[in-house]
Amino acid sequence: MVNDPRLVLERLCDERREDFAGLSRMLGRNPAYIQQYVRRGVPKRLGEEERRKLARYFGISEELLGGPADRARTKGLGSNAIR
């Protein structure tokens, strides 16, 4: 199942009682940045550094926020891993 990073971020904010403006400021962005990302789809994707900071803050994989699969999970997979 593919998760929409916007829904993941919105759910995390709801569950942990975080607000979009506070997260935006943490990222060094204007207070409306995360709200616009979640509600209006602008930007289309979070930047790598922003995604990394949010994933670290929430204690989740960057993959849930639209990043590549965790290297730790794919590291060591040989050519026989995917067939």
Secondary structure, DSSP 8 states (H G I E B T S, - for coil): ----HHHHHHHHHHHHT--HHHHHHHTTS-TTHHHHHHHH--SSS--HHHHHHHHHHHT--GGGGT----HHHHTT--TTS--
